[in-house]
Amino acid sequence: MRSALCSSLILLLLFPCVALADTHAAASAAYDDVNTAIDSSSAGDTVVIPGEAKTWTTYVTIPDSKTITLRGSATIGGSGTLTLTSP
């Protein structure tokens, strides 16, 4: 019993935290909702955009450091067009 406890404590000291990826669902395919979901994400996370058509008048910028995944089935038109389809 004491050996198992010591082993557990050693593992906790060696690996104090485990980073897990989160999923952030945008409330809609609207620019503000998608941008909010992207802003609240971290590297490795997934942002899910619901399936609906929206027109944006500006761009969403995802910093290179985020390395997030965008998933969904939205069609976003405007000055440029981005179509996301479910994998």
C-alpha positions as CSV (number, residue, x, y, z in Angstrom):
1,M,0.0,0.0,0.0
2,R,2.8,2.4,0.9
3,S,4.6,1.6,-2.3
4,A,1.6,2.4,-4.4
5,L,1.1,5.7,-2.6
6,C,4.7,6.6,-3.1
7,S,4.5,5.7,-6.8
8,S,1.4,7.8,-7.2
9,L,3.0,10.8,-5.6
10,I,6.1,10.5,-7.8
11,L,3.9,10.4,-10.9
12,L,2.0,13.5,-9.8
13,L,5.3,15.3,-9.2
14,L,6.7,14.3,-12.6
15,F,3.5,15.0,-14.5
16,P,1.7,17.8,-12.6
17,C,-0.9,18.7,-15.2
18,V,-2.3,17.1,-18.3
19,A,-3.4,19.4,-21.1
20,L,-6.6,18.2,-22.8
21,A,-8.1,19.8,-25.9
22,D,-11.5,21.4,-25.5
23,T,-14.3,21.9,-27.9
24,H,-15.9,25.3,-28.2
25,A,-19.3,25.6,-30.0
26,A,-20.0,28.9,-31.6
27,A,-23.6,30.0,-30.8
28,S,-24.2,30.6,-34.5
29,A,-22.3,31.0,-37.7
30,A,-22.4,34.8,-37.2
31,Y,-19.0,36.5,-37.2
32,D,-19.2,37.7,-33.6
33,D,-20.2,34.2,-32.3
34,V,-17.4,32.4,-34.3
35,N,-14.9,35.0,-33.3
36,T,-15.8,34.6,-29.7
37,A,-15.4,30.8,-29.9
38,I,-12.0,31.2,-31.6
39,D,-10.9,33.8,-29.0
40,S,-11.8,31.5,-26.1
41,S,-10.0,28.5,-27.6
42,S,-6.4,27.4,-27.0
43,A,-3.9,25.6,-29.1
44,G,-5.2,22.1,-29.9
45,D,-8.8,22.9,-29.3
46,T,-11.7,22.5,-31.8
47,V,-14.2,25.2,-32.7
48,V,-17.5,23.9,-34.0
49,I,-19.6,26.2,-36.2
50,P,-23.3,25.3,-36.6
51,G,-24.7,24.7,-40.1
52,E,-26.3,27.9,-41.4
53,A,-25.5,30.5,-44.1
54,K,-24.1,33.9,-43.0
55,T,-22.5,36.8,-44.8
56,W,-19.5,38.4,-43.1
57,T,-18.1,41.8,-44.0
58,T,-14.8,41.3,-42.3
59,Y,-12.2,38.5,-41.8
60,V,-11.6,36.2,-38.8
61,T,-7.9,35.9,-38.0
62,I,-6.6,32.9,-36.2
63,P,-3.1,33.4,-34.8
64,D,-0.5,30.8,-35.9
65,S,0.0,30.0,-32.2
66,K,-3.6,28.7,-31.8
67,T,-3.3,25.7,-34.2
68,I,-7.0,25.0,-33.7
69,T,-9.4,22.9,-35.8
70,L,-12.6,24.5,-37.3
71,R,-15.4,22.0,-37.8
72,G,-19.0,22.5,-39.0
73,S,-21.2,22.8,-42.0
74,A,-21.6,26.6,-42.4
75,T,-21.3,28.5,-45.6
76,I,-19.9,32.0,-45.0
77,G,-19.9,34.4,-47.9
78,G,-18.8,38.0,-48.2
79,S,-15.6,39.5,-49.6
80,G,-14.2,36.0,-49.5
81,T,-16.1,32.8,-49.2
82,L,-15.3,30.0,-46.8
83,T,-17.4,26.9,-46.8
84,L,-17.0,24.4,-43.9
85,T,-18.5,21.0,-44.2
86,S,-18.7,18.3,-41.6
87,P,-15.9,15.7,-42.0
